[in-house]
Every structure is written in structure tokens, then in C-alpha cells.
Amino acid sequence: MIEPDLPRTAKARAGKALRTGFTTGACATAAAKAAILLLATGKRSRTVDVWLPVGRRVEFTVDRCEHVGEAAEAVVVKDAGDDPDVTNGAHLTATVAWSDEPGVHLYGGDGVGVVTRPGLGLEVGGPAINGTPRQMIRITVEEVCDPYAGRGVDVVVSVPEGERMAKRTTNARLGILGGISILGTTGIVRPFSTAAWRASVLQAVDVMAAAGRDTCVLTTGGRTERAAIRLLPGLDEVCFTEVGDFTGAAVERCVQAGLTRLVFVGMAGKLAKLGAGVMMTHYTKSKVDTGYLAEVTARAGGTAALVAEVDAANTGRHAYELWSREGLLAAAGDTLCDDVAANLAAWARHCGGELDVDAVLVDFGDLEPVAWNSRAPDRLARAGADPERWRRP
């Protein structure tokens, strides 16, 4: 089995390099700098420079900078570059005021989520502002004034429309309510960032473990996740995560977090890669091995003609359609799911642990389960699956 490295970005669009952008954390830091400069010096800034964790200073345009009563407030509009980020264009706002208590005191305002579950590395009840942005804001304030030599500084980060933006993220499932998270470990957003998705998958597993759950349900996207939730209504929503291409990394994190059960729900293409032993399923690093699917067809009792036809198939979906046409979908799909379950369990052992693994193949159209590994019906019934779902016509 293998887990190829995934390219950091999709690299190019129409022959041109994709443009990088900035994280919500970097933009909030820039807004905080403009606001503290106005508060401490009376200077309104049109641009500010901020030191990013990648090891360089970057200049940001300040959209607005003004006094609000005794406080100062500044806005930096997020530019995510060519990344399809739901927070692109967000108005990261920092409101800064003097405090009687020494130090830099950071608060979340409107549009910044509140942490309600453990497992995120943040205080429950506090704002969803991650560790690196917190440090960046503190350092930036200290560049302008000494908040420990007398009066301190209160910094409130807010994001107008942040609650609306958060509805297009997984924040609610992770227990972050009421807004977006202020994120970023480097300050830079790389287009179609695979690192960000991978980190979100690992974080989701951590939240499951912190919530005391023992079962992780991995899906490849929104449609298969809906199918999985419908299939396993007895599980808390925190147990489900869209793993995308990061199955190997997710399995390893499940082992590290002490989870004991794993369910993978997907369609033919992704399951074909996992059944062939490929744990990283991004299209740039792996492709569906129709030779493997032909071998599955033979094991399931397919004719020599069908085996040859599957071997020449264009895609995993094409093989699925051929199985369905010949009345072999259940047998071939079950064989495929048995392979997937065995490979994910073996990968868990490779990572130093044991997981009970089940795999379910769902239809491309109605998302109903059409095949599964041999142990799935009994084990998933204990997890709340309706026994009727395992009855074939």
C-alpha cells in the first residue's frame, strides 16, 4: 500500500501560476496594527506592514481606519488569491482600546465563532482565534507600544457577515458557533490548499475523540456525507467528516486519537483506489486502476468478456455501470468493499493501531448503499443503521 505526497497546490490555471493570498489571521493582524497605530500615535494608515510566520514582512492595504469613541478601528479586506475561499473579501476588523490591565487582551466580536467543544486546542467558551494569529496580533501590538509597562491593550476581532460565511464551512460540526475561525499558521493562503484541507480533517478527528466518540465516518464529499448521515442516523454529527483525498492521514489520526471504529462511505472511483491500496486519492497522484477492477470482476464471478470490458473501462464509474448492466453490481461491489475495509485496517496497523473498519459503496444517483463489506450489516446495525437498508431486491 502507498500514500503518495499530494502537490501543495493545483499550481496553474490557463497556463499561469495561481496567485497566493492571505489568511484571516494575517488580515486580522494587519487590521490590528493599523488600529493600534491610530490609537497610539494618531496616525491613520493607508498601508501597514506585518511580519508573517513564513519569515518576511508583507504590506497590506487598509480599507478603513478611524476613531470609534475612545477606541480605534481598522479594516483589512481579505484577498485569498486564486483560492476558492469562502472568506475571500471578508472585512477583517480590529477594534483596539486601552485597558487598565497590562498585556494584550484578545476578544472575538461579531462574526467570529465561539468554541463550544473541546479538542480544538482552544478554550471552550472563547473565540475561535487560533494560536498563530493570537501570537501575531500580540507581537504586532508590541511593535507599536509596550502594553506591559502600564496600561494594556484590548483587541476585538470581528468579521461582518462572518456568521453567514460560516454556514459554508464545517465550523458548526466542530463546535464553532456564530461565525468563522481566525486561522493561519503561515499567514499565506496557497491556492486550492491541500494543507488546509488535510489540517481540517485531522482537526475533525481530534474533535471526535475529545467528544468521547469512538467511531469515525469518512466520506469523500458532500453528497457521500449526506448518504452516510442517512445511513447512520444514530451517530452524532461530529463523527462525520469529508476526508477528500486524505484517507491515509485520517486513518493515522484515528489511531493516534484512540478511536476504535472506522466507516468509509464512497462511490466507485475512490473506493477503487483504496481497494488497490492507494491511501492518497488525489487525481494528480493516483488514478483508477481498471486492471484491479477487472481482477475484482473476475473474483466476483464475471465472465471473461466482462473482465476484459472492465479492464478497458474509462473510469471507476464506467466499471460500476458495466457491473450494473451485467447484474454483477452487488457481488463486485461487495468484493471491492471487502478489499477497502481490509486495506484501511492494514493501514491502521501500519500506523501502530487497530481499527474495526467497514466500507460502503453508494450509488451515483440516489446515494443508496448498493454494496458493502461482509461484516458491515451486523456492525453498522449496532451503530444505528436501519437493517432494511441491507436488504437487496
N, C-alpha and C positions, 0 to 999 in steps of 0.2 A: 504494500500500500504506500501511497505517496501523498504529500501535501506540498505542491509547488508554491513558490513565492508568487504573490499577486503584484502586478505593477502598481506603483503608488498612485498613478492617475491614468486616465484614459489617454493622456499625452497629447492628442491633437484632434482638431476639428477642421475639416475642409483644408487640410494641409498646413494648418497653422498651429503653433503651440498654444495650449489653453492658458488663459490668464488666471493667475492666483488672486486670492482675495484675503480678507482679514476676518478673524474670529470675532464673535460677540465680546469675548474678553478683551481683545486688543482695542476694539472700538470703545468699549466702556472705559478702559484705561485712558484713552485719548480724551474722551469727554471729561473725565475726572481731572486730567491735567489742565485743560482749558478752564474748568470751573475753579480750581484751586489757585491758578494764576490770577484770575479776576478777583477772587476773594482776598488774596494776599497782597496783590500789587495794584489792583485797579485796572490792569491791562486786559483789554478784550483781544483775544487771539483769533486770527483767521485760519492759522495753521498751528499745529503743535507737533513736536517730535516725541516719540515714545520708544523706549528700549524694549525690544522683544526678546523672548527666550531663545530665538534662533541665533542670537548673538549680533544683532545690528539694530540701529535706530531707524525708524520709519516715520515719515511725515504724514500726518492726517489733516484733511480739511475739516474745519469746524463749521457746522451748519448754522449754529446759533450759540450765542454766549451773552448772558445778561444777568443782572441782579434780579433776584426774586425775594423781596423783603430784605432781610439781613443775610440771606444766603446768596450763593452764586450758582447759576445753572448753565450747562453747556450740552450741546447735542452733536453727535457724530453719526452720520448715516452709514450703515454697514454696506460695504461693497464686497460681495462674495466672489468676485471674479466670474469665471465661467462655471462655477459650481452651482447646481440646481438647489440652492439652499433656501428653505422656507423663510429664513430670517434676512435674506437679501433685501436691502432697502429699509431695514428696521432703523428706527431713530433711537440709538443708544443714548440715554440721557443720564447725566450725573448732576445731582444737586448737592452742593457742598456747603457746610456751615461750621462755624467754630463750636467747640464743645468744652464744657467745664472739665471733662475728664481727659487727661493726657492720652495720646495714642491716636491711631486711625481706626475709626469705628465704621464698619461696613453694614449697610442695610439694603434690603430689597424693597423696591417700590412697586407701583402698578406695572403689571405685565411681566414681572419676574416671578417665577414659580416658587412655591413653598414646599419644602421637603416634608413628606408625611410618612415615609417608610425608611427603615434602616437599610444599610447595605450600599449606600452611595458614597460613603466617606464624608458625609456632611451631617451636621446636627439636625435631628428631626425637629421641625418647627421653624427652622431657619431658612434663609433664602437659598435658592439653587444657584449659588455662585461658586464655581469650583476653585480648587486650591491655587492653581497657577494665576488665574485672573485676580484673586484676592491679593496674592503677593505682588503682582504687577501694579495694582492700584496703590498698595501701601508704599512701594518703592517710589512710584511717581509722585505721590504726595510729599514724601520725604525729600525729593529733589527740589521742591519749591519752598518748603518750610520745615521747621523742626516741631513735629506735633507732640514731642515728649518733654519739651522744656518749659511747659506751662499749660497753655490751652491746647486741646486736641482738635481733631477734625472728624466730623461726621460726614460720611459719603453715602448717599442714597442713589442706587442704580435703578432706573426704571426704563420700561420699553412700551411706549404707546402701542396698542394693538397686539401686545405680546400674548395675551390670553387667546386671542383668535389664532395667532400663528401656532400656538402650542397644540391646537387641535389637529394639526397636520404632523405631529411628532408622536413619539411613544412616551412622552413625559407622564401622562396620566397613569399609564400602566406601571411605570416605575415609581409611582407615588409622588410625582412632582406636579402640584396642582396650582392652577391660577395663572400660569404664564410659562415663558420659555426659561431655559437654563442659560447662564452666562458661562461659556465654555472656552476651551482652547489651551493646549499645552505648549504650542509654539508661537501662537499669535497669527499664524498663516493658515488660510484655507486653501488646500490644493484641490483643483477641480475633480469632481467625482471621487472624492477622497475615500479610498478603501480603508485607510487607517481609522477614520472616524466611524465608519460602519462597524469595523471589527471591534473597536472600543465599546460601541453601544451594545453589541452582542454580549461581550464579556461582562459589562455592567449589568445587563438584564439578568444574567445567570447569578451574579452576586446578590441581586435583589431577591431572587427566588430563594436562595439559601438563607438570607437574613430573615426572610418572612417565614422560615421554618418549613418550606415546601421541599419535597424530595423528588419531584418529577419535573423534568424539563421537556417541553414540546417544541421542537424546531420545525419551522416551515420556511419555504423558500421565498415567500412574498405575501402580499395582502390577500390574494384570492385563496391560496392554500391555508393561510392562517384562519380565514373565515371558515373554511372546511373543517379545520382541526377543532376550532371552538364549538362548532356544531356537533362534531363527533364526540367531544369530551366535555359536555356541559357541566360536569361535576367538579372540574378543576378551576381554581382561582385564575383570573385573567393574568396574574403576574407570571404564571407558569408558561405562557406562550411567548415566543419571540421569533421575529423574522430573521432567520440566520443568513439569508442571502447565499453567498459563496463560502462562508466561514465555518463550515461544519466541523472540520478538524479542530479548529481553535475553540469552538463551543464545547465539543466533547471534552477536550482537555480541561476547560474551565469547570465543567460539571464535576469532573473527577477531583479537581483541586478544592472545589467548594463543598464536597461531601454529599452531592446528590446521588441517588441510587437508581433512578429510573429515567429513561430517555425514550421519547417517541418522535419519530421523524415522519412528517406528512408532506408528500410532494407529488409532482407529476412525473411523467416517464423520463424526461430528459435528465433532470437532476438525479433521479434515482438510478438511472443507467450509469452515471459517472460514479456514484457512491458504490453501486454494486460491483463496478470494475475496480474498486479500491482507490479511487481518487478523492481525497478529502478536501481539496480546493477546487471548486467547480466553476470558477470564472472562465468565460469563453476564450479569453486570451491565453489561458494556461492549460486548458484541457478541452477536449471535445468528446462528444458521444462516440463510444467505440461500438460501431454496429457489428463488428466481429464478435464482441462479447454478447451483444443482444441476440446474435444468431446462435451462439452457444446456449444461451438461456432458452431460446426457442426449441433447440434440439432436446435439451433436458426436460422440457415441458411436454414433449411428445409431438412436436411439429414435424410435418413432412419434410423431406429433403428439398422439395420445391420451395416451401415456405422459409426454410432455413436460408436458402440462397437468396430469396427475395428480401428477407430481413437484413442479411449481410450487406445488400446493396442499397438499403434504405438511406434516405437523405438525412433524417433526423430521428431522435427518440420518439417524437410524436408519430412519425411515419411508421415506425416499427409497431407502436401501440395500435395504430389503425389497421395494420396488417394482422396483428393478433386478433383484434376485434372482428375483422372480416371473416377470419377462419374459425371463429368460435374458440380461440385459444387464450383469450384475454385473461381469464381467471387463473388458468394454470401457469401461463408465462409470467403474469403479474405476481402471483404468489412466489414463484421461484425467484424473481427479481427481488422481492421484498425480503425473502429469506437471506439472500446474499447481502443486502443492505444492512439488515439487522446484525448479521454475523460480522460484517466488516466494521461497523461502528462499535460493537462490543470489543472486537480485537484492537481497535484504535484506543479505546479506553484502557485496555490492559497495557498497550504500548506506552500510555501516559501514566501508568502506575496505579490504576484503579480498576474497579469492576462496576459495570452498569448493566442493568436489565434493559435491553433495547428492543423496541418494536418499530416496524416500518409499515406505512400505509400508502398505497397508491390511489390517487383520486382522479376522477375523470376531468378532462379538459373543459367540458361543457357545464355539467350540472354540479361538479365538485363532489359528487357522491363517491364513497370508497368502493373501489372495484377489485382490489387485491390487497393482501396483507401477509405478513409472515405467519407461520403456523401457530405460534404461541400468542398472537395478538388478541384473538377474541376473548380468551379467558382473562388475560392480564388487563386488557383495556376495559372489560366489564367491571373489574374491581376499581377502575379509575373513573367510573361513571358513564361509560359508553353504553348506549342502548343495544341490547342483544339483537334486536331486529335488524340493525344495520349490517350484521354479519350474515344475514340470510340472503343467499343468491337466488335469482329466479330459477 
